[in-house]
Amino acid sequence: MTEHVGPVDKAVNKEMVALLQGAWRSRAIHVATELGLPDLLAEGERTVDELAAATDTHAPTLGRLLRALTTFGVFRRLPDGRTYAQSPLSAVLVSTPGNAESTDARFMAAGWHWAAWGELLHTVRTGTSSFEVANDGVSFWELTKTDPDAKQRFNAAMSAVSLEESADIARAYDFSSARHVVDVAGGLGSLLAAILTAHPAVRGTLLERPEIVPLARELLGKADVEGRYETVAGDFFEEVPAGADVYTIKRALHDWDDATIVRILRRIREAMRPDSVLLVIEGVVDEDSDQEALFRGLLLTVLVGGQDRPESDYRALAEEAGFTIRRGIPVGDGGLRIIEAVPMA
């Protein structure tokens, strides 16, 4: 017999309906961002017909999209009912350089990203990425390597977040005693640029996949660090540049399972001197992590089969790979941590 749970709470029902429609709201924001509506309205108020002409869209349907978005604060509808203006929320999505929210929105807007979340049930059932299931057998890494648009969206999203984080890391850890820093899987080079900028006596090496190295050279070339860095096109599964004082690896281990993380760390360990230091820099999650951190961790599983972990897990994996943990250092006010490790004697 089904237990009677009392009268229906209309407020709870309304809250659940809002949650169920959350995917629709997100998709509406994605489309508005793809069309460049925040950028257009940053230039001033425009009518629906003007916006439709500028975006090559169907004016009546665009008007319905805009009206729906105003109901939760994205754009403002003016009294004439046909003119729209920027709101504080839509202003966040304007595509200014380094705007993490705008680049994140474009990354999320991609059809392949949306499709992967549509197969979330597969990920929950199997514990593996749903990306290939949703994208005709193509992995996330394959797509972002071979498809120019996917590559641009991914790199832009990662770069926007990394720029701010990298400056925080360079302040949080004292690199002044190092002569040579190797950044393993250094991405577009923002962390190495921040370290070299903050510490003029340090030189650096960035290790990345061959297709990323030219982009890293471009970013490093814009920093005031000329003559103090080199880039190496390679694979951290194969070989890591040897003999540096400090090795860093930021937000790369979370893409992999435990056994693969140990394999990567052992490869770094092989390149280190007995007195070298390794800095594992990762976002950590635990039972008290906030909604954003938990969902971004789930995103890792959906896209690549990875996951964010508690700091204790990263410590244990580093120890399994032959490291002794010295300390953990919080970075900023989020969940980012620097885990300082040295080779076991």
C-alpha positions in Angstrom: 0.0 0.0 0.0 1.3 3.4 -0.9 1.9 5.7 2.1 -0.1 8.9 2.0 2.2 11.8 2.0 -0.3 14.6 2.7 -1.7 17.4 0.4 0.3 18.5 -2.6 2.6 21.4 -1.8 2.1 23.7 -4.7 5.3 25.7 -3.9 7.4 22.5 -4.1 5.7 21.5 -7.3 6.5 24.9 -8.8 10.1 24.6 -7.7 10.4 21.2 -9.3 8.9 22.4 -12.6 11.5 25.2 -12.6 14.2 22.6 -12.1 12.9 20.4 -14.9 12.8 23.3 -17.3 16.3 24.3 -16.3 17.7 22.6 -19.4 15.4 24.6 -21.6 16.6 27.8 -19.9 20.2 26.9 -20.3 19.7 26.1 -24.0 18.0 29.4 -24.6 21.0 31.2 -23.1 23.3 29.1 -25.3 21.4 30.1 -28.4 21.4 33.8 -27.5 25.1 33.7 -26.9 25.7 31.8 -30.2 23.7 34.5 -32.0 25.8 37.2 -30.4 22.8 38.9 -28.8 24.7 40.1 -25.7 27.3 41.7 -28.0 24.7 43.4 -30.2 22.8 44.8 -27.2 26.0 46.0 -25.6 26.0 48.6 -28.4 22.5 49.9 -27.4 18.8 49.1 -27.4 17.4 47.3 -30.5 14.1 46.1 -31.7 13.3 42.4 -32.4 13.3 43.1 -36.2 16.8 44.8 -36.0 18.2 41.9 -34.0 16.6 39.4 -36.4 18.2 41.2 -39.4 21.6 41.3 -37.7 21.5 37.5 -36.8 19.7 36.2 -39.8 16.9 34.7 -37.7 13.1 34.4 -37.8 11.9 37.6 -36.1 8.7 36.2 -34.5 10.5 33.2 -33.0 13.5 35.4 -31.9 11.0 37.6 -30.2 9.6 34.7 -28.3 13.1 33.6 -27.3 13.9 37.1 -26.0 10.6 37.4 -24.1 11.2 34.0 -22.4 14.8 35.0 -21.5 13.5 38.2 -19.8 11.4 36.2 -17.4 14.5 35.2 -15.5 16.6 38.4 -16.0 18.5 37.7 -19.2 17.9 40.9 -21.2 15.3 43.6 -20.5 12.1 44.2 -22.5 11.2 47.8 -22.9 7.6 49.2 -22.5 6.9 49.1 -26.3 7.2 45.3 -26.1 9.3 45.1 -29.3 12.6 46.6 -28.0 15.2 44.9 -25.9 18.2 46.1 -23.9 21.0 44.6 -21.9 20.6 43.4 -18.3 23.2 42.7 -15.7 23.0 39.0 -16.4 23.3 39.3 -20.2 26.1 41.8 -19.9 28.1 39.0 -18.3 28.0 37.1 -21.6 29.5 39.9 -23.8 32.5 38.4 -25.6 35.3 40.6 -24.1 38.8 39.1 -24.1 39.3 36.7 -21.1 35.6 36.7 -20.2 35.3 33.2 -18.7 31.5 33.2 -18.6 31.2 34.1 -22.3 33.7 31.5 -23.5 32.1 28.9 -21.1 28.7 29.7 -22.6 30.0 29.1 -26.2 31.7 25.9 -25.1 28.4 24.6 -23.5 26.4 25.8 -26.6 28.3 23.4 -28.9 26.0 20.6 -30.2 28.5 17.9 -29.3 28.6 19.2 -25.7 24.8 19.3 -25.4 24.6 15.8 -27.0 27.0 14.3 -24.4 24.8 15.5 -21.5 21.8 14.0 -23.3 23.5 10.6 -22.7 24.1 11.2 -19.0 22.2 8.0 -18.2 24.9 6.0 -20.0 27.6 7.7 -17.8 25.6 7.0 -14.6 25.0 3.3 -15.6 28.6 2.6 -16.7 30.8 5.2 -14.9 32.3 6.0 -18.3 32.2 9.0 -20.7 29.0 9.4 -22.7 30.7 11.7 -25.3 31.6 9.0 -27.8 28.1 7.4 -27.4 26.6 10.8 -28.3 29.0 11.8 -31.0 29.3 8.8 -33.4 32.2 7.1 -31.6 34.4 10.2 -31.7 36.1 11.0 -28.3 36.3 14.4 -26.8 40.1 14.5 -27.3 39.8 13.4 -31.0 37.2 16.1 -31.7 39.1 19.0 -30.1 42.2 17.9 -31.9 40.7 17.6 -35.4 37.7 19.9 -35.5 38.8 23.6 -35.7 35.6 25.0 -34.1 35.7 22.5 -31.2 39.4 23.2 -30.7 38.8 26.9 -30.6 35.8 26.7 -28.2 37.7 24.3 -25.8 40.9 26.3 -25.8 39.1 29.6 -25.3 37.1 28.2 -22.3 40.1 26.7 -20.7 42.3 29.8 -21.3 39.8 32.2 -19.8 39.6 30.2 -16.5 43.3 29.5 -16.4 44.4 33.1 -16.7 43.0 34.1 -13.4 43.9 30.9 -11.7 47.5 31.1 -12.9 48.1 34.5 -11.4 46.7 33.2 -8.1 49.0 30.2 -8.2 52.1 32.3 -8.9 51.2 34.4 -5.8 50.3 31.4 -3.6 53.6 29.5 -4.1 57.1 30.8 -3.7 58.9 29.9 -6.9 61.8 32.3 -6.2 64.3 29.5 -5.2 63.7 27.6 -8.5 66.0 28.1 -11.5 64.0 26.0 -13.9 60.3 25.1 -13.9 58.7 22.5 -16.2 55.0 22.8 -16.7 53.6 19.4 -17.7 50.5 19.5 -19.9 50.9 23.3 -19.7 48.0 24.1 -22.0 48.2 27.5 -23.6 51.0 28.6 -21.3 49.2 30.9 -18.8 50.6 29.3 -15.7 54.2 29.3 -17.0 53.8 32.9 -18.1 52.5 33.9 -14.7 55.3 32.2 -12.9 58.0 33.7 -15.2 56.4 37.1 -14.9 56.3 37.0 -11.1 59.9 35.6 -10.8 62.3 37.2 -13.3 65.2 34.8 -12.4 63.3 31.7 -13.3 63.3 30.0 -16.8 60.6 27.6 -17.9 59.7 24.7 -20.2 56.2 23.9 -21.3 55.3 20.4 -22.4 52.2 20.0 -24.5 50.6 18.1 -27.4 52.0 19.2 -30.8 48.8 20.8 -31.9 48.7 23.0 -28.8 52.3 24.1 -28.7 51.9 26.9 -31.4 49.0 28.4 -29.3 51.2 28.3 -26.2 54.0 30.0 -28.1 51.6 32.8 -29.1 50.5 33.4 -25.5 54.0 33.3 -24.1 55.2 35.5 -26.9 52.9 38.2 -25.6 54.2 38.0 -22.1 57.4 39.9 -21.1 59.4 36.6 -20.7 61.2 36.5 -24.0 64.4 34.3 -24.0 63.4 32.6 -20.7 61.2 29.7 -21.9 61.1 26.9 -24.4 58.2 24.7 -25.6 58.4 21.0 -26.1 55.9 19.1 -28.3 55.4 15.7 -26.7 53.3 13.3 -24.7 53.5 13.0 -20.9 52.9 9.3 -21.2 56.2 8.9 -23.1 58.7 11.4 -21.8 58.9 14.5 -19.6 61.8 17.0 -19.8 64.4 16.0 -17.2 66.3 17.8 -14.4 64.2 20.8 -13.5 63.9 22.2 -10.0 60.1 22.4 -10.0 57.5 20.4 -12.0 53.9 21.6 -12.2 50.8 19.8 -13.5 47.6 21.8 -13.4 44.0 20.4 -13.9 45.3 17.6 -16.1 45.2 14.6 -13.8 41.5 14.9 -13.2 40.9 13.8 -16.8 42.0 10.3 -16.0 41.3 7.2 -13.9 43.4 6.3 -10.9 45.8 3.9 -12.7 46.5 6.4 -15.4 47.2 9.1 -12.9 49.7 7.0 -11.2 51.3 6.2 -14.6 51.6 9.9 -15.4 53.1 10.8 -12.0 55.6 8.0 -12.3 56.7 9.3 -15.7 57.2 12.8 -14.1 59.0 11.1 -11.2 61.5 9.5 -13.6 62.4 13.0 -15.0 63.0 14.6 -11.6 66.2 14.9 -9.6 66.2 13.7 -6.0 65.8 17.3 -4.8 63.1 18.3 -7.4 59.6 19.3 -6.3 56.3 18.4 -7.9 53.3 20.6 -7.6 50.0 18.8 -8.4 47.4 21.6 -8.9 43.8 20.5 -8.9 40.3 21.5 -8.0 39.3 19.3 -5.1 35.8 18.2 -4.0 34.4 16.7 -0.9 31.0 16.2 0.8 30.8 20.0 1.5 31.6 21.2 -2.0 29.2 23.6 -3.7 26.8 22.9 -6.6 29.1 24.4 -9.2 32.1 22.2 -8.2 30.0 19.1 -8.1 28.5 19.6 -11.5 31.8 20.5 -13.0 33.2 17.3 -11.6 30.3 15.4 -13.3 31.1 17.2 -16.5 34.6 15.6 -16.5 33.0 12.2 -16.4 30.5 13.0 -19.1 33.2 14.4 -21.5 36.3 12.3 -20.8 35.5 9.8 -18.1 37.5 11.8 -15.5 36.5 13.2 -12.1 37.5 15.7 -9.5 38.6 14.1 -6.2 39.2 14.9 -2.6 42.7 16.2 -1.8 43.3 12.9 0.2 42.8 10.9 -3.0 45.5 12.9 -4.9 47.8 12.5 -2.0 47.3 8.8 -2.0 47.9 8.5 -5.8 51.0 10.6 -5.5 52.3 8.3 -2.8 51.6 5.2 -4.8 53.6 6.8 -7.7 56.7 7.2 -5.4 56.2 10.7 -3.8 56.2 12.0 -0.3 53.6 14.7 0.3 55.0 17.8 2.1 51.8 20.0 2.3 48.7 21.2 0.7 48.3 24.9 -0.2 44.8 26.5 -0.9 44.7 28.8 -3.9 42.1 31.6 -3.8 38.7 31.1 -2.2 37.6 28.2 -4.3 38.5 24.5 -4.3 41.8 24.8 -6.1 44.8 23.3 -4.2 48.5 23.0 -4.7 49.8 19.6 -3.4 53.6 19.8 -2.9 55.4 16.5 -3.3 59.0 15.3 -3.4 60.4 11.9 -4.6 60.6 9.3 -1.9 64.1 8.6 -0.7 
